[in-house]
Amino acid sequence: MTDTTTVPWIRRRTTIIGFVLIAFIAWTLGAQEWTAKDCGTWQGYGLVVEHLGTPDHYEGCEDEPGGPAYTSDYGG
């Protein structure tokens, strides 16, 4: 006789892995939007979390002596 208690656990684990993978892909796509607005790659990941998504048309980064810095007056 097979043990049927492991099947729901495997489905639950697979579902969690799927949700985490989808969240990471969405986070990466959002970071790419920030990178396209002259922000650094890792800075883009942080800005996705900080601003809860992609940049508006007036948001982006400008070159500063210490590296790109966020601005809400991005001219592109």
C-alpha positions, 0 to 999 in steps of 0.5 A: 500500500502506498503512503498518500500523505506525501502527495499533498506535501509535494503539491504544496512544495511545488506550489510554493516554489512556483509562486516564489519563481513567479515573484522573482521573475516579476521582481526582475522585470520591474528591476529592468524597468528601473535599469532602463531609466539609468539606475544600477542593476541592484539599485533597480531591485531595491527601487522595485520594493521601495516604490512597489513597482516600476517607475512612472514616466517622471522617475528614474536615476541621474549620474552622481559622483557616488553612482546613480541616484534616484530622482523624481524629476527624470528627464531621460 
